[in-house]
Amino acid sequence: MKNKIKLSLLGIFAVSQAMMAQDTLRISKNDLWQKASENNLQLKISNQEFKSAQADYRQSNSLFLPSISASHTVLTTTNPLMAFGSKLNQEILTASDFNPTLLNNPEVTQNYATKIEVVQPLINVDGIYGRQAAKAKMEAYQLQTERSKEYLQLELNKAFMQLQLAYKAVKVLEKANTTSEATLKYVENNFKQGYLQKTDVLSVQVRVNDVKNQLQYAKSNVQNASDYLAFLLQEEMTGKVYLPTEALENAIAVTSLTATLSDNRKDLQAMNKSSEAYRKMMQSGKMSFLPRLNAFGSYELYDTQLFGMGASGYVLGAQLSWSLFDGYKTIGKSQKVKADFQKSELDVKQYKAQSQLELNKTNRQLLDAENKVNLSRLAFEQSQEAQRIRKNRFTQGLEKTTDVLLSETQVAQKELEYLQAVFEYNFTQQYQQFLTQ
């Protein structure tokens, strides 16, 4: 009967393992960017913002390209002036139409007019500066989009390393769980033989339960890390987890621990471009007081029938317009744009100072992280040696059970601390590169 129960339990375990295998998706670091670049919502939002700014810039082509329109007008009138003018345009006037009676009381007159009109801007100084402002704005959004890609790459690397760390923590705690269960089995055998007390068995059982609890939390962290990575990749991960194909690095590669801020950083360039756009808008506001020169022309067709072409004529000309006063609207707009420009310059200075402050902090954090890695590695090695000595003494009856449990707890704790220190150093190093690239 016991054998049957064992077989059934083994079968359930095998099925559960198969289900876990089906719900586990293997992923490599090289796959991350390809998936994220296609699906990440933040990147899509940044791309749409750039396209919007690009469309604004394309609208400024109207400064150089003509505006062409066409219309067809149908008119029925008994108005003396309109009736006489319609006939004149249709080129159907006769001597009888100059009869005062007909001029004062014309019959119902119909007029069908087709008109094609062209307006060509020649001089529009404020519009030129406005176009330059739109171009600077477009370039700012393009740089900001590229910076968003760099930040996403950083966040993907961090999420992937967190997933690696979570799996490594599970592995460490599984090893600790195996060790604690072996210790429990050894203590129970010695207790049955009368070499140990019940309190020793209970102490080991408490340790076993603690490790199992920590192991469960570690497995939950695997799911949490998978969910966050799926969020960045914009994938549905209900009931599934990612399994990294590369293991967490157990060592660090020390590079330059200090770095300097570069003006070529994409977000700093974007801020400068944004300030440039405000400066061009301010100049455009000043130039709006200058006159504008436009050329225009039209070709017109008139007839008594719909879409007829009985008579035609054209008009060519140029117009110099100058807005002398519009109720303080232009002056107020110029003052507002000037204030926005000055604010943008202050924003650039503040953002650059904050970026330098963050870089200085990161440089110090990298130094601290390297020191932490070295000390935690040493502590881990020392805890392993202490555990080995205590176990040997325990089997000889020269060490207390509580001391052995303490050494086991310390080994697992120090290994996890060392792995966490390696993770912190590697991410801080990548963050430093992000702040300087």
C-alpha positions as CSV (number, residue, x, y, z in Angstrom):
1,M,0.0,0.0,0.0
2,K,2.8,2.3,0.9
3,N,4.5,1.6,-2.4
4,K,1.3,2.5,-4.3
5,I,1.1,5.8,-2.5
6,K,4.7,6.6,-3.3
7,L,4.2,5.7,-6.9
8,S,1.1,8.0,-7.1
9,L,3.0,10.8,-5.5
10,L,5.8,10.4,-7.9
11,G,3.3,10.5,-10.8
12,I,1.8,13.7,-9.5
13,F,5.2,15.2,-9.1
14,A,6.1,14.3,-12.7
15,V,2.9,15.9,-14.0
16,S,3.5,19.0,-12.1
17,Q,7.1,19.2,-13.4
18,A,5.8,18.8,-17.0
19,M,3.3,21.6,-16.5
20,M,6.0,23.8,-15.1
21,A,8.1,23.1,-18.2
22,Q,5.2,24.1,-20.4
23,D,4.8,27.4,-18.6
24,T,8.4,28.3,-18.6
25,L,9.7,30.4,-21.5
26,R,13.4,30.4,-22.2
27,I,14.8,33.8,-23.1
28,S,18.3,35.2,-23.8
29,K,19.7,38.7,-23.3
30,N,20.0,39.1,-27.0
31,D,16.3,38.5,-27.6
32,L,15.3,41.3,-25.2
33,W,15.9,44.4,-27.5
34,Q,14.3,42.8,-30.5
35,K,11.1,42.0,-28.6
36,A,11.0,45.3,-26.8
37,S,11.6,47.5,-29.9
38,E,8.6,45.9,-31.5
39,N,6.1,45.9,-28.6
40,N,7.1,48.4,-25.9
41,L,4.4,51.0,-25.4
42,Q,6.7,53.8,-24.2
43,L,8.8,53.5,-27.4
44,K,5.6,53.6,-29.5
45,I,4.5,56.7,-27.6
46,S,7.9,58.4,-28.2
47,N,7.7,57.6,-31.9
48,Q,4.2,59.1,-32.2
49,E,5.4,62.3,-30.5
50,F,8.2,62.5,-33.0
51,K,5.9,62.0,-35.9
52,S,3.6,64.8,-34.5
53,A,6.6,67.2,-34.4
54,Q,7.6,66.1,-37.8
55,A,4.2,66.8,-39.2
56,D,4.4,70.3,-37.6
57,Y,7.6,70.9,-39.4
58,R,6.2,69.7,-42.8
59,Q,3.4,72.2,-42.4
60,S,6.0,75.0,-42.7
61,N,6.6,74.0,-46.3
62,S,3.7,76.4,-47.0
63,L,6.3,79.2,-46.7
64,F,7.8,78.2,-50.1
65,L,5.1,76.2,-51.8
66,P,2.0,77.8,-53.5
67,S,-1.5,77.5,-52.2
68,I,-3.9,76.3,-54.9
69,S,-7.6,76.3,-54.6
70,A,-10.6,75.7,-57.0
71,S,-14.2,76.6,-56.7
72,H,-17.5,76.6,-58.7
73,T,-20.1,79.2,-57.8
74,V,-23.8,79.1,-58.9
75,L,-25.6,82.4,-58.7
76,T,-29.2,83.5,-59.4
77,T,-30.0,87.2,-58.9
78,T,-32.2,90.2,-59.8
79,N,-29.8,92.6,-58.1
80,P,-29.0,95.3,-60.8
81,L,-25.3,95.4,-60.1
82,M,-24.9,91.7,-59.8
83,A,-27.0,91.0,-62.9
84,F,-25.0,93.5,-65.0
85,G,-21.7,92.2,-63.7
86,S,-22.6,88.6,-64.4
87,K,-23.5,89.4,-68.0
88,L,-20.3,91.4,-68.3
89,N,-18.2,88.5,-67.1
90,Q,-20.1,86.1,-69.4
91,E,-19.3,88.5,-72.3
92,I,-22.9,88.5,-73.5
93,L,-23.8,92.2,-73.1
94,T,-25.7,93.8,-75.9
95,A,-26.7,97.4,-76.6
96,S,-30.2,96.7,-75.2
97,D,-28.8,95.8,-71.9
98,F,-27.9,99.5,-71.4
99,N,-31.6,100.4,-71.4
100,P,-32.2,102.2,-68.0
101,T,-35.3,100.2,-67.4
102,L,-33.5,96.9,-67.8
103,L,-30.6,98.2,-65.8
104,N,-32.8,99.2,-62.9
105,N,-35.1,96.2,-63.0
106,P,-33.2,93.3,-64.6
107,E,-34.7,90.0,-65.3
108,V,-33.6,86.9,-63.3
109,T,-29.9,86.3,-64.2
110,Q,-28.0,83.1,-63.7
111,N,-24.2,82.9,-63.5
112,Y,-22.0,79.9,-63.2
113,A,-18.4,80.7,-62.3
114,T,-15.4,78.4,-62.1
115,K,-12.3,79.9,-60.4
116,I,-8.8,78.5,-59.9
117,E,-6.7,80.6,-57.5
118,V,-3.0,80.5,-56.6
119,V,-1.2,82.3,-53.8
120,Q,2.6,82.2,-53.7
121,P,4.4,83.5,-50.6
122,L,7.4,85.7,-51.4
123,I,8.7,87.3,-48.2
124,N,7.6,86.0,-44.8
125,V,10.4,86.6,-42.4
126,D,8.6,85.5,-39.2
127,G,7.5,82.3,-40.9
128,I,11.1,81.4,-41.7
129,Y,12.0,81.6,-38.0
130,G,8.9,79.7,-37.2
131,R,10.0,76.9,-39.6
132,Q,13.4,76.8,-37.9
133,A,11.7,76.5,-34.5
134,A,9.5,73.6,-35.8
135,K,12.7,71.9,-37.1
136,A,14.4,72.3,-33.7
137,K,11.4,70.9,-32.0
138,M,11.3,67.9,-34.3
139,E,15.0,67.2,-33.7
140,A,14.5,67.5,-29.9
141,Y,11.8,64.8,-30.1
142,Q,14.0,62.6,-32.2
143,L,16.8,62.9,-29.7
144,Q,14.4,62.2,-26.8
145,T,13.1,59.1,-28.6
146,E,16.7,57.8,-29.0
147,R,17.2,58.5,-25.2
148,S,14.1,56.6,-24.4
149,K,15.5,53.6,-26.3
150,E,18.7,53.9,-24.3
151,Y,16.7,54.0,-21.0
152,L,14.7,51.0,-22.1
153,Q,17.8,49.0,-22.8
154,L,19.1,49.9,-19.3
155,E,15.7,48.8,-17.8
156,L,15.7,45.6,-19.8
157,N,19.2,44.7,-18.6
158,K,18.2,45.5,-15.0
159,A,15.1,43.3,-15.2
160,F,17.0,40.5,-16.9
161,M,19.7,40.6,-14.1
162,Q,16.9,40.7,-11.5
163,L,15.5,37.5,-13.0
164,Q,18.9,35.9,-13.0
165,L,19.4,36.9,-9.4
166,A,16.0,35.5,-8.4
167,Y,16.8,32.1,-10.0
168,K,20.2,32.1,-8.3
169,A,18.6,32.8,-4.9
170,V,16.2,29.9,-5.5
171,K,19.2,27.7,-6.2
172,V,21.1,28.8,-3.1
173,L,18.0,28.3,-0.9
174,E,17.3,24.9,-2.4
175,K,20.9,23.9,-1.5
176,A,20.4,25.3,2.0
177,N,17.1,23.4,2.2
178,T,18.9,20.1,1.2
179,T,21.6,20.8,3.8
180,S,19.1,21.6,6.6
181,E,17.1,18.5,5.8
182,A,20.2,16.3,5.9
183,T,21.1,17.9,9.2
184,L,17.6,17.2,10.5
185,K,17.9,13.6,9.5
186,Y,21.3,13.3,11.2
187,V,20.0,14.9,14.4
188,E,16.9,12.7,14.5
189,N,19.0,9.6,14.2
190,N,21.3,10.8,17.0
191,F,18.2,11.7,19.1
192,K,16.8,8.1,18.7
193,Q,20.1,6.8,19.8
194,G,20.0,9.0,22.9
195,Y,23.0,11.2,22.0
196,L,20.9,14.4,21.5
197,Q,18.0,16.1,23.2
198,K,14.6,16.9,21.9
199,T,15.4,20.6,21.9
200,D,18.1,19.9,19.3
201,V,15.6,18.3,17.0
202,L,13.2,21.1,17.4
203,S,15.8,23.7,16.7
204,V,16.8,22.0,13.5
205,Q,13.1,21.7,12.5
206,V,12.6,25.4,13.0
207,R,15.6,26.0,10.7
208,V,14.2,23.7,8.1
209,N,10.8,25.6,8.2
210,D,12.6,28.9,7.9
211,V,14.5,27.8,4.8
212,K,11.4,26.5,3.2
213,N,9.7,29.8,3.8
214,Q,12.6,31.7,2.3
215,L,12.6,29.4,-0.7
216,Q,8.9,30.1,-1.3
217,Y,9.5,33.8,-1.2
218,A,12.4,33.3,-3.7
219,K,10.2,31.5,-6.1
220,S,7.6,34.3,-5.8
221,N,10.4,36.7,-6.7
222,V,11.0,34.7,-9.9
223,Q,7.4,35.3,-10.9
224,N,7.6,39.0,-10.0
225,A,10.8,39.4,-12.0
226,S,9.2,37.6,-15.0
227,D,6.1,39.8,-14.8
228,Y,8.1,43.0,-14.9
229,L,10.2,41.7,-17.8
230,A,6.9,40.8,-19.6
231,F,5.6,44.3,-18.9
232,L,8.6,45.8,-20.6
233,L,8.3,43.4,-23.5
234,Q,4.5,43.9,-23.6
235,E,3.8,40.2,-23.5
236,E,1.0,38.3,-21.7
237,M,2.6,36.2,-18.9
238,T,-0.4,34.9,-16.9
239,G,0.8,31.7,-15.1
240,K,4.1,31.7,-16.9
241,V,7.7,32.5,-16.0
242,Y,10.8,33.4,-18.0
243,L,14.0,31.3,-17.7
244,P,17.2,33.1,-18.6
245,T,19.5,31.1,-20.8
246,E,22.5,32.9,-19.3
247,A,23.3,32.5,-15.6
248,L,24.1,35.4,-13.3
249,E,27.7,36.4,-13.3
250,N,29.5,35.6,-10.1
251,A,32.3,38.1,-10.6
252,I,32.7,41.7,-11.6
253,A,34.7,43.4,-14.3
254,V,36.2,46.5,-12.8
255,T,36.4,49.4,-15.3
256,S,36.8,53.1,-14.8
257,L,35.2,54.0,-11.4
258,T,34.9,57.7,-12.2
259,A,33.2,59.2,-15.3
260,T,32.5,62.7,-16.5
261,L,29.3,64.2,-17.9
262,S,29.2,64.5,-21.7
263,D,27.3,67.2,-23.5
264,N,26.7,64.7,-26.3
265,R,24.1,62.8,-24.1
266,K,20.9,62.5,-26.1
267,D,18.6,64.1,-23.4
268,L,21.0,67.0,-22.9
269,Q,21.0,67.6,-26.7
270,A,17.2,67.4,-26.7
271,M,17.0,70.0,-24.0
272,N,19.3,72.3,-25.9
273,K,17.2,71.8,-29.1
274,S,14.1,72.6,-27.2
275,S,15.6,75.8,-25.9
276,E,16.7,76.6,-29.5
277,A,13.1,76.2,-30.6
278,Y,12.0,78.7,-28.1
279,R,14.7,81.1,-29.2
280,K,13.6,80.8,-32.8
281,M,10.0,81.4,-31.8
282,M,11.1,84.5,-29.9
283,Q,12.8,85.8,-33.1
284,S,9.7,84.9,-35.1
285,G,7.7,87.0,-32.8
286,K,10.0,90.0,-33.3
287,M,9.8,89.6,-37.1
288,S,6.1,89.5,-37.1
289,F,6.1,93.3,-37.1
290,L,7.7,93.3,-40.6
291,P,5.5,93.3,-43.7
292,R,4.7,90.2,-45.8
293,L,4.8,90.0,-49.5
294,N,2.6,87.5,-51.4
295,A,2.0,87.0,-55.1
296,F,-1.4,85.9,-56.3
297,G,-3.2,85.0,-59.4
298,S,-6.6,83.5,-60.5
299,Y,-8.1,82.1,-63.7
300,E,-11.9,82.4,-64.0
301,L,-14.5,80.8,-66.3
302,Y,-18.1,82.1,-66.6
303,D,-21.2,80.8,-68.4
304,T,-25.0,80.6,-68.2
305,Q,-24.7,76.8,-68.0
306,L,-23.3,74.5,-65.2
307,F,-19.6,74.0,-65.6
308,G,-19.7,76.1,-68.8
309,M,-16.7,77.8,-70.4
310,G,-18.3,80.6,-72.4
311,A,-16.1,83.4,-71.1
312,S,-12.8,83.5,-69.2
313,G,-10.4,85.9,-67.6
314,Y,-7.4,86.1,-65.3
315,V,-6.0,88.2,-62.5
316,L,-2.4,88.6,-61.5
317,G,-1.0,90.7,-58.7
318,A,1.1,91.1,-55.6
319,Q,0.2,92.2,-52.1
320,L,2.3,93.8,-49.4
321,S,0.5,93.6,-46.1
322,W,1.6,95.1,-42.8
323,S,-0.2,94.6,-39.5
324,L,0.3,97.9,-37.7
325,F,-1.6,97.2,-34.5
326,D,-3.8,94.2,-33.5
327,G,-4.8,95.2,-30.0
328,Y,-1.6,94.3,-28.3
329,K,-2.0,90.6,-29.4
330,T,1.4,90.4,-31.2
331,I,3.2,92.3,-28.5
332,G,1.8,90.0,-25.7
333,K,2.6,86.9,-27.7
334,S,6.2,88.0,-28.2
335,Q,6.6,88.7,-24.4
336,K,5.2,85.2,-23.6
337,V,7.6,83.5,-26.1
338,K,10.5,85.5,-24.6
339,A,9.6,84.3,-21.1
340,D,9.3,80.7,-22.3
341,F,12.7,81.0,-23.9
342,Q,14.3,82.3,-20.7
343,K,12.6,79.6,-18.7
344,S,13.9,76.9,-21.2
345,E,17.5,78.2,-20.7
346,L,17.1,77.9,-16.9
347,D,15.6,74.4,-17.3
348,V,18.7,73.3,-19.3
349,K,21.0,74.6,-16.6
350,Q,19.0,73.0,-13.8
351,Y,18.8,69.7,-15.7
352,K,22.5,69.6,-16.4
353,A,23.3,70.3,-12.8
354,Q,20.9,67.5,-11.7
355,S,22.6,65.2,-14.2
356,Q,26.0,66.0,-12.8
357,L,24.8,65.5,-9.3
358,E,23.4,62.1,-10.2
359,L,26.6,61.1,-12.0
360,N,28.7,62.1,-9.0
361,K,26.5,60.1,-6.7
362,T,26.7,57.1,-9.1
363,N,30.5,57.3,-9.2
364,R,30.6,57.0,-5.4
365,Q,28.1,54.2,-5.4
366,L,30.3,52.3,-7.9
367,L,33.2,52.6,-5.5
368,D,31.0,51.5,-2.6
369,A,29.6,48.6,-4.6
370,E,33.1,47.3,-5.5
371,N,34.1,47.4,-1.8
372,K,30.9,45.6,-0.9
373,V,31.6,42.9,-3.5
374,N,35.1,42.3,-2.1
375,L,34.0,42.2,1.5
376,S,30.9,40.0,0.9
377,R,33.0,37.6,-1.1
378,L,35.5,37.3,1.7
379,A,32.7,36.9,4.3
380,F,31.1,34.1,2.1
381,E,34.4,32.3,1.9
382,Q,35.0,32.6,5.6
383,S,31.5,31.4,6.5
384,Q,32.0,28.3,4.3
385,E,35.2,27.5,6.1
386,A,33.6,28.0,9.5
387,Q,30.7,25.7,8.5
388,R,33.1,23.0,7.4
389,I,35.0,23.2,10.7
390,R,31.8,23.2,12.8
391,K,30.3,20.2,10.9
392,N,33.5,18.2,11.5
393,R,33.5,19.0,15.2
394,F,29.7,18.3,15.4
395,T,30.1,14.8,14.0
396,Q,32.7,14.3,16.7
397,G,30.4,15.6,19.4
398,L,32.5,18.7,20.0
399,E,30.0,21.3,18.7
400,K,26.5,22.3,19.7
401,T,23.6,21.9,17.3
402,T,22.7,25.6,17.5
403,D,26.2,26.5,16.4
404,V,25.9,24.2,13.3
405,L,22.5,25.7,12.5
406,L,24.0,29.2,12.8
407,S,26.8,28.4,10.4
408,E,24.4,26.9,7.9
409,T,22.2,30.0,8.1
410,Q,25.3,32.2,7.8
411,V,26.6,30.5,4.6
412,A,23.3,30.9,2.8
413,Q,22.9,34.4,4.0
414,K,26.5,35.4,3.0
415,E,26.1,33.8,-0.5
416,L,22.9,35.7,-1.1
417,E,24.6,38.9,0.1
418,Y,27.5,38.3,-2.3
419,L,25.2,37.7,-5.3
420,Q,23.2,40.8,-4.4
421,A,26.5,42.8,-4.2
422,V,27.6,41.5,-7.7
423,F,24.2,42.5,-9.1
424,E,24.4,46.0,-7.5
425,Y,27.8,46.6,-8.9
426,N,27.0,45.4,-12.4
427,F,23.8,47.5,-12.6
428,T,25.6,50.6,-11.1
429,Q,28.2,50.2,-13.8
430,Q,25.6,50.0,-16.5
431,Y,23.8,53.0,-15.0
432,Q,27.1,55.0,-15.0
433,Q,27.5,54.2,-18.7
434,F,23.9,55.3,-19.3
435,L,24.6,58.6,-17.6
436,T,27.7,59.3,-19.7
437,Q,26.7,57.9,-23.1
